[in-house]
Amino acid sequence: MIEQFNRAPPLRVSIRGAAGVEKSLGLGRNAGSQQGMQKNQLQDKIRKQLREVQLSPSSYDTAWVAMVPVQGSHQTPRFPQCIEWIMQNQHDDGSWGTNLPGSVVNKDILLCTLACVVALKRWNTGRDHISRGLNFIGKNFWVAMDEQTIAPVGFNITFSGLLNLATGTGLEFPVMQTDIDGIFHMRKIELERDAYGTASSRRAFMAYVSEGLGSLQDWDQVMAYQRKNRSIFNSPSATAATVIHGHNDSALCYLDSLVSKLHGPVPVMYPQNAYSQLCMVDTLEKMGISNNFSCEISDILDMIYRLWIHNEEELMLEMGTCAMAFRLLRMHGYDISSDGMAQFVEQSSFDDSIHGYLNDTKALLELYRSSQIRCLEDDLILQDIGSWSARVLQEKISSKMTHKSEMLEVEYALKFPVYATLERLEQKRNIEQFKTKEQLKIEGFKLLKSGYRGAITHDEILALAVDEFHSSQSVYQQELQDLNSWVAHTRLDELKFARLMPSITYFSAAATMFPSELSEARIAWTQNCILTTTVDDFFDGDGSKEEMENLVKLIEKWDGHGEIGFSSECVEILFYAIYNTSKQIAEKAVPLQKRNVVDHIAESWWFTVRGMLTEAEWRMDKYVPTTVEEYMSAAVDSFAVGPIITSAALFVGPELSEEVFRSEEYIHLMNLANTIGRLLNDMQTYEKEIKMGKVNSIMLHALSHSGGGRGSPEASMEEAKREMRRVLQGSRCDLLRLVTRDGGVVPPPCRKLFWFMSKVLHFVYMEKDWYFTADGMMASANAVILDPLQVTLLPSGLGTL
């Protein structure tokens, strides 16, 4: 369905800080009566777009299709409905194109206007339209010469090609001949210049903009790029030019079908349903509002999966589209292998393509991100893609030839891999950087060969995302206040050794389990994070051997703890904090779980403190495990993921049967999450722990592979770190495979918690033990929990939420 141009007034509202957000979005008490659109209306509009892609009409491509004659009669247009649309959609100033009210004249508008003028002249119709169009071009011809003005792809070729056609038909422009000569000079430079890609990428690009080359084009060479749907690169303009130059009548099938389906105007690219809908899904997820559209997203991904299975060109031939489809399908649990990505395993797949010629950073970034969704350690396809795409992106940074906004995006992607990003923190960044239609008007639309607004309902998405983020922050702040009260109630703040950082700890929950309805899961997660951190400090040297053994026995006895007694007030505080909190969590979970599962929480605590005691005994006895395997037998459980995930899993939705908790799958997931945490911790803290007299996997591996003293200690340590990184990567791949696979005993919402934990751990340990240098973590926590959104532009009339 083609979307008609909307000439409604532009949408404008400035937001500065929380008060501005509240005012513009109508988040106050009387918001509903002050603003015109309710939250459900925003959702309905977005939902409609998800269900039916609205294609923006391209005046440029429609003009080229309008120039196609009837076969055997060069005096009759084959698509008169295109001509009719052109005549009905000229703007008041004489222009055509995506010319929103108040927008500055740009090269795209100039290109569209020239194309429509030439199309009308081709059939000697619309004399007044032509006159007004020529007048507009004359007044704004300088824009075509301005190198600082944003330009559609291939503008120097497509504009000059149309100019050549126009002069050939006798059209006269109210401009100086020197200016026209200047345009043709720019075309000559474009044809002679060396672009970023190779000879192959240049041929592909010239085929893509072949309508601008006319008789200079080798049309037989262009046909090498014809697709199964008979189009040239899914481009109506390039395909129309191929027909006009009489080199492929079969392309008419594509144009006939296109015009018939869309009833006149055509888009800049067709088909684009897969790309548009993938972008919508990706955008909703990045903005943190995808939960509102679960059914629609499921339907879209089912459709994408069918295209993937059938190897459809619409999905597979476009690098960015294919990579995005792979990432979203795999992360949503669809069973796909990386074989579909094998076409991009060599850097030449980029260098020899249009993407390479245009130095397309966006497609390259999408490819790089998709390469990180590895479920098998020995997946050479994704490994190779990740290797060369990271290298090319790094070269972009070094060359400093990338646009500033793209440079920042590349730097961010390289610093924060997909497996080390936290959703809510990412979403805030995305909301603040999101482009509304108003901003797009100022900065320029996403461009192909002509202005392309895309299918995304930008303003509604931003309004909904801002509202939900604002609302969630209110919830987070209340939960944090409750957690601070809990710390005081449990007397944990009386323990001088305890590293009590509720804000940072709660951040790990809010940044991953961000929907407001997961409140109990966030609280249970945070409480157990605080408890495990405090108990870890206790076993790290602040408790005596007697106290440590006493705590382990108390937890082992659990309800029978009265038989044992407390060796110190410190042990009493720790035990009752664990015991009472666990019982409260289990009682809250009864309505969801239909039973009391406190025994599973208690068991996870016993495994944890048993491992901690073993490590403490090694330290006190100055015992060094003989192998890494012996060390990990205690160190995995002692990392203490067990109580955190076991407690939070009770509140994420599904009922968890005894079979789930006892299953090999659940145990394996827990072991992998603990292993990832332990290895990340060891790699960042081994130097400090060696000084403390603690054993560490890095140290043990270095000792066991030192060759009886041969080789330097530094070399052995570097080799140990390399090996542990390999083990870490393998564990991460195994975890992702289990989390995203279809089927299994453990419900998907529960499995996701293990992936969330892995992401939190990777984020925390990107810097050296941020728990001891917590400024960065506190800044991140504040960004999610406290700091208001900094949204500089927002459309008016969309708030009222």
N, C-alpha and C positions, 0 to 999 in steps of 0.2 A: 504494500500500500504506500503510495506516494503522499508525503505530507505537504500540504500547501503552505506557502510562505505566510507567516503571521505578521501582520503589520500593526499589532497592538503596541501600546507605549512600552518602552523599555522598563525593566524591573530594577529598582535601585534601593539599597539600604546599606548604610555603613555600620559596621559593628566594631566597637573597641572595648574589649574586656567583657566581663560577665554581665555588667549592667546593660551594655549595648546589646548583647545576645538576648537578654531577657526582654528588653524593650522591643527589638525588631521582630522577634519571634513570638511575641505575645505570650511570654511564659508567666506573666503576672496573674493576679486573681481574676481580672475581667478580660482575659485574653480572648476568649471565645467570641465575645461581642465586638471586640475592636478589630479583629482581623477577619479576612474573608474565607480562609480555607482551613478546614479542620484536618487533624492528623490522618483520619481515615480517608479523607479526600486525596491527600498527598500519596498515601499508600495505593489508593485505587488508580491514580494516574500512572504511578510507577508500574503497578501490576498490569495495567493495560499495555504499557510499552513492552513488558516482558512477554506478554502473550502474542502481541502482533507488532512486528518491527515496522516502525514508521521511517520510510526512506526519504531523505531530503532530495528534492528535485535539483538537478544540475542544469542550469541554463546553458552552460558550455556544451555538455554532452547532448542535451536535447537539440541544440542547434546543429550539431554534426549529424545526428540521426535525421533531422528535418531535411538535410541536404541530399539524402539518398533518393535517387529517382526510381520510378517504376522501371522494371526491366523492359528494354526495348523502346522506351519512351523517355528521353532525357528532358522533356519539357513538362513532365508531370511528377509531382512529389509522391513517393510511396507512403509517406506518413504525414498526411495533411493535419492530423490531430496534434502533431508536434508543432507545426507552424501556428496553429490556432492557439496553442498554449503560450507560445512566444509572444504573440500579439496581445494576449490577455494579461501578461505578467510583466510588462515593462513598468518600471518605477516612475514616479512623477518627474524625477530629474532626468529621465531619458535613459537610465541605465537598466541593466539586468544583473541578476546574481544575488548572492546573499548579502543584501544591503539593508541591514537593520537600521531603524531610525537613529540618527545621531552618529552613525559610524563614519569613520574617515574613509575616503576613497582609497582603495588598494588595488593591487595588480590583478587580483582575482575578478573584481567587479569590472575592471577595464577589459580583461580577457573575455568574460561572459558577454559583455556588451558588444564587443567586436564580432564575436561568433554569431550572435543573434542578428546583428546588422547584415552580416555576410549571408546568413541563411535566408533572410527575407529578400535580399537583393537577388539571390540565386533564383527565386521564383517570381521576381518582379511584383512583390506584394508589400503592403504595409508602408507606403511611401512616407507617411507622416512619422511612423515609428522609426524608420531609417533616418529621417532628418534629425529627429530628436536624439537618436543614438549617436549619430555623427557629431552633433553639437556637444554632447557629453564627453565623447572621446577627445574632441579638440580641446576642450577646457581642461581636461585632466591628463593629457598625453604625457606630461612631464613625469607622471607617476611611473610610467613604463621605463623611464630612464633612470629612476632613482634606485640605486643599489641598496639603500638602507631600508626600503620598503619590503615587507614580507611578500614572498612570491610563491605561487603554486609550483609544483614540480614541473620542470621543463619549460618554464614560462618563456625563456628567450627563444625557444624553438617553436612552441605552439603559437605565441603571439605574432611572431614574425611570419610564420606560415599563413596565418589568417590575414595578416596585412598584405602579404603577397597575393593571396586570393582576391582580396578586396580591390586592390589597385588593378588587377587583371579584369575585374568586372566593370571598371570605370568609376568606382566610388572615389569621391574626392574628400579628403580630410582637411579640415581647417587648421592645418599645422604646417610648419615650415618643412621643406624637403630635406633639409639637413637633419631634422629630428627623425624623419622616416629612415634616412640613410643610417642614422645612429642605431636604430633598432636592428637593421640588417647587419651592421658591424658587430653588434652584440651577439647576433646569431652566429656569425662567422667565428667569433672567439669561442663560443660554446661548442661548436662542432669541432674545433681544433684542439680544445683543451684536454689535458689528461685529468680524469676524475680520480676518485679514490680506488675504484675497482680495477678490473682487468679488461682485456679486449672482449672477453665473453660478456662481462657485465655491461660494457658499453653497447654491444650489439643488442642485448636484452632491453636496455633503457631506450635506445633509439627505436626499437620496435614498439615500445610502450607509448612513445610520443610520436609515432609515425605519421599521424595526421598533420603534424607541423612540418613534415619534410617534403610531402608531395612527390614531385618527380625526382627528387634527390634520393628517395628511399628505394632500396632493393626489396620490392614487395614479395618476391619469392622467399627471401630470407625471413621476412616477417611471419610467413605462414608456419615457420618452425615453432612459433609460440602460440599457435592456435590450440585451444583446449577442446575437451570433449563436447562442451556445450556450443562449440563453433565460434566462440569469442576469442579476441586477442586480449589476454590478461584480464578477462572479465571487464574490459573497458568498452563501454558503448561508443565512445568517440573514436578510438583506434579501430574498432570493428567496423564502424560506419565508413571510415576512410578507406579501409581495405575493400569494401564493396564499391565505393565511389570510383576507386581507381581500377575496378574491373578485374581484381585478382582472385576473388573467392566468392562465388555466389552462395556457397553453403553458409557463409556467415549471415546471410539474410534470415536463415532460420532462427538464429539467436536474436536478431533485431525484431523480427516479426513477433516472436514469443514475448520479448521484453515489452514492446509497445502495447501488445494486446493485454498483457497482465496489468500494466500500470496505467493504461488508458491515456497515454499522451506523453507527459514529461518522463524523463528517465533519470536515474541517479548516476553519480560519478563512477560507481562500481556496482556490478550485479553479476551473480548473486552475492549478497553480503549478510544474509541472515545469520549464518554461523558466527561470523566475526562480530556482528553487532550484538548478538545475544551473549556470546562469551564475554564481551566487554562489559555488558550490563551486569552479568553475574560477578565478574571480577571486581567491578566498581562497587557493587553493593556489599561485597565481603570486605573490601578495603575500607569502606566507610562505616562498617560496623552495624549495618541494618539488614543484613541478608536473612536474619531469623524471621523477619516479617513476611518473607516471600519463599518459604521453604518448598511449598508445593510447586510453584512456578519454576523455581531453580531446578528442582528434581526433574520436571518435564523437559526442560531445556537440556540438561546434561544427558538425559536418556536419548534425546535426539542427536546430540553431539556424539554420543557413544556409538549410535548406529552408523553415523557418517564415518567414524573412525574405523569401525569393523569392516565397512565396505570400501575403505580407502578412497573416499570421495575427494575429488580435486578441490572442491570448495574449501575443504578443511586442510588437506595435506600439502597442497602446493605453495601455500603462503607460510613463510617461515614463522612469523609472529603468531598467526592464527593457530598453526599446528602446535607450536610450543605451549601456547596458553591452554589449548585443549588438553594436551598431555598433562600439564600441571594440575588443572582443575579436576579432570577425570580421576587421576590417580589419588589426589588428596580427598576426593569424595568417595573413595572405595570401589571404583570401577576396576575390573580386572583387565588391565592392559599392560602389554610388555613395552619395552622401549624400542622395539623393532621399527615402529613408525617414525622414530626420530633418527634412524640410521642414515637417512639422506643428508643429515647435517653433521655427520661425524667428522668431516674434513673442513678445514677453514675455507677451502675453495667454494663450498656451498654458499658461503656469504660473499666472498670476494668476487665470484663470477655471476652474482645475481644483481638485480636492480638495487637491492638493499645495500650491497657493497658499493655500487656506483654512487648512490646517494648518501653513503656513510650513515646508514639508518641505525641510530643508537637504540631506538625503541625495540626494534626486532631483535637486536643483539642482546639487549638486557633480558628480554623475554626468554630467549634461548638459554642464557646463562642461568636464570632462575629455575627453569625447568630441569636443567642438568643436575640440580641439587636434590631433586625428588628421587633419590636412589633407594631402591628396596633390596638390592643385591650388591655386595661389596665388589664383586667382579663384573659389574655391568660396565663393560668397556665402552659401550656406545655413549652413555651419559658421562662417563669419566673423560672420554676424549673431547666431547662437546664442552664440558665444563673447563677443561684445560685450555683449549684454544680461544674460547669466548672470553675467559678471564684475562688471558694475555692481550687480546685485542682491546678489551675495555681499559686495561691498564695503559696500553699505548695511547689511547685517546686522552687519558689524563695527562700523560707525559708530554704529548704533543701540544696540549692546550689549544687545540683547534675546534673543540666542541663548545657549543653554546653553554653559557654559565649554568642555566637551569638544568640542562642535561648533564653537565659536569658534576653537579651536586648529586644528581640521581645515581650516576655511575659510582661515585665515591661511596655513597651510602650502601649501594648494593654489594660492593666489594667488601665493605667493612662488616656489614650485617648479613650473613648468609640466611637463607630461608629458615634453616633449622635453629637460628639464634635470634629470631625476631619475636616480639611479644605483641599480640594482636591489638590490645587497647592502646598501647603506645604508638604502634603503627597507624592505627585508625585516627588518632588525634592529629598526627603529622599529615595524614592524607586529607582530613577535613580542612585543616588550615591551608593546605596547598591546592585544594580543589578549585577548579575553574568553573564559575557560573557562566551562564550565557552572556551576562554583562561583561565579565572579564574576557571571555572569548572574543567578544566584539572588539575590545580594546587591543588585545594581544595577537589576534589572528586565529582563525579556525584551524582545526586539524586539516592539513591540506594534502590532497593528492594532486591531480592535474587541475582541479578546480576546487572552490570552497566546499568543504564538507563538514556539516554540523554534526553528523553522526546521529545515532538513535538514542543517545542517553538523555534522559530528562534531567539535565544538570541542576536546575534550580530546586526542583522538588526533592531530589536526592540530598542536596546540601541542607535544605530546611529540615528534613526529617532526621538527618544525621546529627545536626547541631542540637536539635531538641532532645534526641535520645542520649547524646553524650552529656548534655547539661543535666538531664534527669538522673542519669546513672551516677554522676558525681555527687549529687545530693544523697543518694543511697550509700555510696562508698564512704562518704564523710560520717554518716550516722553509724555505719558498721565499724569504722575505725574507732569512733568514740566508745562504742560498746566493747570493743576489744581492749581498749585501754582500761576500762572499768573491770573487765575480766582479769587482766594482769594484776591489778591491785587486789581484787577479791581472792585470787589464788595465792597471793603473797609472793609471787615471783619477783616483784620489785625489791623484796627484802634480801635477795641473794646478791651479794656484792659482785660475784664473779660473772653474773649472767649478762650476756650481750642482748639486752632487750631493745629491739628496734621494730616496734609494731608497724610503723608506716612502711618501712622497706619490706618487711615480711608480708604484710597484707597486699602490697603492690604486686607480688608474684601471683597472688590469687586474682586480684581485680584485673590484671593485665592479660589474663588468659581466660578465666571464667567470667567474662565481663557482663553478660546479660543480667539485668536486675533480678530476675526470678531465681538465679543461682545463689542467692544470699547465704543460705545455710551451708552450701558447699564451700563458698569462700571463707566463711567463718571457721568451719571445721578444719579446712586446709591451713589457715593462718594460725589457729590455736596450736595445731600440732607442729607447724614449722617453728613456732616460738618454743614449744616444749622440747622438741628434739635438739634445737640449737643450745638451749640451756643445759640439757642433760649431757650433750656432747662436751660442753665446757667443763661440766662437773667431772666427767671421766678423763678429760685431758689434763688433769692435774690438780683441780681444785677440791677434789674429794679424796679422802684417805682410802686405802684398800678395804678397810672394814666398812666404811660407808658405802663404797661401790658395791661390795658383795651383798650388803644389807638391802640396797635398792633393788638389785637383781632378784633376790629372794622374795621381796615384797611383791614385785610385779609377777613373779612366777606363781605365787600363792593367790594373788589378786583378791577375791572376796574373803579369803582366809588370812589376810594380812595381819589381823589382830593377834594371831598366834605367835607372830614373830616380834613385833615391836620395832621401834625406831632407834637407831644408834646415834642420831643427832637431829636437831631441829631442821637442819638443811635437808636431810633425807626425808623427813616428815613433810616438809613443804613440797619437795619435788614429787613424792609419791602421790600425795593427795591432789596435787595439780593434775597429774596424769590420770589418776583413778576417777576423780569426780568429773573432770572434763569429758573423759571417754564415756562415762555412764550417761551424762547429759546428752552427748551427741547421739548415742545409741537410742535413747528414749525419744529424741526428736525424730529419729529416722523410722520409728515403728510404724507410723501411718503409711509410709512409702514402702517399707520392706516387709510389712505384715508380720514381723517378729522382731525380737530384740537380738541384735548381732554384736553385742558388746564383747563377746568372746573372741571374735575375729580382730577387733581393735586391740584387745589385751594380748592376743597372740603375736600380733605384729610388733607390739612394744617389747615383748619378751625376746623375740629374735633380735631386735635392735640393741637392747642393753646387754644381751649375752655377747654380741659381737664387740660392743664397746669395752666390756670387761676384759675380753681376751686381749684386745689391743693394749689396754692399760696394764695388764699383767706382763705383756711382752716388754713394755717400756720400763716398768719397775724392775723386772728381772734382767733387763738388758739382753733380752733374747731376740735374736734375729731369725725370722723364718727362713728356712732353707730354700724355698722356691716362691715365686710370685703366686703360684696356685695356693700354697698354704696361707699366704698373706691374704689373698682375696677371699678365702673361705670365711674369714671373720670380717674383713674390711667392707665387703659388699653389703652385708646386713647392717653394719655399724653406720653406713651412710644415712640410714634412717628415712628412706623414702616410704617405707611400709606404713607407718601410722598415718602419714599425711594423706596418701592416696586412698588407703582403706577407709578412712573417715569421710573424705570428700566424696568418694564414689557412692556413698549411701544416698546422696541428695541430687544426683545429676539426672534422675529420671527412672530408669528401669529397676524392677525388683531383682535383687541379686540373690540367687539361690545358693544353698550350700555347695552345689555342684560347681558354681562359678568360682567361689573362693578356693575350692580344693582342686580346681582344674590345672592341668599342666600349662595351659595357655596363660592363666592368671599368674601362676608362679614364675613362668618364663618372662612375662612382661615386667613383673616386679624385679626380677634379677637383672634384666637389661637396664631398667631405669636406675637401679642402684649402682650397677657397673659403670654406666655413663657418668654418673655423679662422682663416683670414687675416682675414676681416671682423670676427669677434668680437675678435680680438687688436687690430686697428687701432682699433676703436671704444673699447676700454678703455685703450689705451696711446698714442694719437696725441699727446697733450700732451707726454709724456716723450720720444717719438721725434722730435718736432719740435726739441726742445732738443738732442737728440743729433745733429741734422743728417741724420736719416733721413727718407726719403719715406714717405708713408702714403696709403692710399686716401681717407681722410677729408679730408686736406689737399689732395690733388689735385682731388677733386671740388669742394671749396670754391673753389679757385683758378680752376678752369675754368668755374664758374658765378657768379663774383663780378660779372659784367657790366661788366668794364673798370673796376673800382674802385667801382662803384655799390653802395650798401648796406653795412651794417656787417660787419666780419669775423665777429662773433659770430653774426649772422643767417645768413651763408653757411655757417658751420661747423654750425649746427643743421640747416640744409637738407641739408647733406652727410650728416649722421648719419641723418636721416630716410630719405634715398635708399638709403644702405647697409643700413639695417634692412630696407627693402623688398627689396633684392637678397638679403639674408641669408634672409629669410622664403621667398622664391621658391626659393632653393637648398635650404632645409630641406624644403620641400614636394616638390621634385623628388627629393630623396634618399629620403624616406619612400615615395614612389610606386614607386621602383625597388626598394627593399628589400622592400616588402610585396606586390609584384605576383606573380601566378601565372605561372610559367614563367620564361624567361630562360636565358642561358648560364651565368651565375655562380650556383653553388649557394646556396640560402637561408642555410645557416650562415655562409658566407663573406660574403654580403651584409649579414648582421646586424652584422658587425664595423664596417662603415662607419657604421651607425646608433649603435652603442655609442660610437664615436669622436665622433660629433656630440653625443651626450648628455654625454660627459665634457667636451667643449669648452664647451658651454653652461653646465655646472655650474661649471667653473673660472672662466669669465669673467663670472659673475654679479656678482662683486666686482672691483674694479680690480686686475688682474694679481696674483692671489693667489700667484704664484710669488715675489713680492717681499714680500708680507705673508702668510706661510704659516701663521699660527696656526690659522685656520679650516680650512684643508686638512689640517693635521696632526691636528686634532681629529677630522675625518671619517675620516682614514686609520686612526687608532687605534681608532675605533669599529668598523670592519670587521675589522681585523687583530688587535688586542690586547685591547681592553676587553671584559670578560665581559658576557654578557647580564644585564639586570636584570629578571628575571621574578619577580613578587611572589607569584603563586599558580600552583600546578600540581597536577593530580590525581595522587594516589599510585597506584602499581601500573601505571603506563603507561610507565615508563622502560625499564629492562632492555635498553638498546641498546648 
